[in-house]
């Protein structure tokens, strides 16, 4: 069966928008955590609703997204939309000129809303590290599980 939602292609488009919104290169884990926060912006008090709708299993999705984000970053690199850069703190990704053109060409309602929410997420992240964000999301997941069990 054809997978429409959360496909590699959908993730590629979202990550192009997100990397572009960051304005400076980010590592895979920051991209992974920030993308989750953007798609579930209401959950994080950043947006009026979640771009990907209400999902009781969103925190389970968080865990499964990590390898998908890593795969998508490789695809974006292979297809010439992103470029990995080696830094003293590890590999970070930035868009190529082609990736920036692709980002600018995305003008659907979803893309516009994703960009707006991404800007708010980036502002809310501030100087937090990806480890801090992932830890905070995992704490929210644990809290969510406890609440569901009561």
Secondary structure, DSSP 8 states (H G I E B T S, - for coil): ----TT-HHHHHHHHHHHHHHH-S-B-HHHHHHHHHHHHTTTTTTSSSS-TT---TTHHHHHHHHHHHHHHHHHHHHHTTSEEEEEETTEEEEEE-HHHHHHHHH--SHHHHHHHHHHHHHHHHHTT--HHHHHHHHHHHHHHHHHHHT-
